[in-house]
Amino acid sequence: MRFIRISQEELQKIIRLYESVMSHACHGLFYREGETLGKEIAKMAGEDKENFLETAGRLIKGRGWVDEISFMDDKVIAKGSFEAKEGLEDPSCHRLRGMVHAILEEHTGKKLVCIEEKCLSIGDPYCEFIMREMEGS
């Protein structure tokens, strides 16, 4: 498998480009990109079922999306998110949210909702994703 590398600055320019064309509607696309990446990471982590979440975390970190990540029962804490940009009004780690969502759905076998409650972009010390089981599932 081959990988590419882009800088944080390049990613922020790409985000601004999409936002200039689609406004905040592009955030859903970024989230779906993250889900796609998360499903692939989950597939790789599934080879080590006993340590699934730890392996998934190492893969996310190894790909440069975070400096640190911790999966818990109902939340995920990420430090040093690649997507974060200081001074924003809203959480901005849409791809990372999609990744952790896909990984935890695979791990739990449940339909989940994932909300970014805290974000480096809005001045929090880390990003925190809250997981809730989808109602009616």
N, C-alpha and C positions, 0 to 999 in steps of 0.2 A: 504494500500500500504506500502510495506517495502522499506527501503533505506539502503545503505551501506555507510561507510565512509572510505576514503583513504586520506593519507596525500599528501601535495604538493610534497614532496620528492619522495613518491611512484609513483605519476603520472609522474614526470619527468623521473624516471627510466623506466616506461612503454613506454614513448615517445622515449627515447633513444633506447630501445629494438626494437621497430617498425622501427625507422630510421636506425638501424644497418642492418635490414633485407630488408627494402623496400626503403631506402633513403627518399627523400622528397615526394615520391608517397603516403606515409601513411598520409600525411597532408589532402588529400582528404577524406580518411576514417574518420579521426578525425572530419572533417567538417560535414560529413554525420551523424556521431554519434550525433553531436550537433543539426542537423536538426531534427533527431528523438526525441531528448529530447525537442527541441523547439516546436514540434507539440503537444507533451503531455502537455507541459506548456500552450500552446495556448488553448488547449481543456479545461484545468482547468480554465484559465483566462476568457474563453468565458462564464462562468457562471455569470460573472459580466461585461456585455457588456459595460456599461457606463464608467467603470474604467478599461477597458481591459489592456491597456499598463501599468498602475500603478500596477495592480494585477500581470501581467506577470513579471514585474520588482521585485516585492516582492518575487515571487516564485523563480526567479533566485538567488536573494540575499539569500533567506532562505535556498536554497540548497547549499550555500557556494561558488558559482561560482564567485561572485564579492562582494566587500564591498559596492559599490553604483552603480546604473545604471540609466540613464536618456534616455528616448525615445523621439526623436524630429521628425519633419516631414521627414527629409532626412538624419538623422544621429542618432547614438546612442553613448553615452559616458559612458564608464565603468571604474570605479576606483577599483583598487585592484583585478585584474583578477587572479583567481586561476591558470590559465595556464601560466601566464607570468613568464619568467625566465630572469633575467638581463644578459646583455652582448651578446645577440644574434644579428645577422645581419639583420634578417627578422622578421616581425610580427609573433607571435606564437599562438595566441588565436583562433585556428581553430574551436574548439568545440563551443566556445562562439559565434563566427561569424555565425556558423550554427544555433545556437539557435535564435539569434536576427533576422536572415534572415527568418526563418520559422515563427516566431511570427509576424514580420511585413508583410509578405505575407498574412498571415491569417487576419491581421487587415485591410490591404488596399484592399485585393482582387485582387492585381496586381502581375504579375511576376516581381521580383526584382533581381538585382545583388547587392551583399554585398561585400565591400572591406574594409579590415582593414587598414586605412590610418595611424593611430598612434598606438603605442604599448609600454607598459611598458618595454617589452623585448629589445627594441632598444633604450631605454633611454627617451622615451616620458613620461610625467607626468601621463598619462592615456591612455586607449585604445579608439580609435574612429573608428566607423564603418560607412562608407558612403553608403547610399542606393540610387540606381538608378533604374528607370524602365527599364526592359529589352527591347531592341529594337525589333520591329516587333511583340510584344505581344499584 
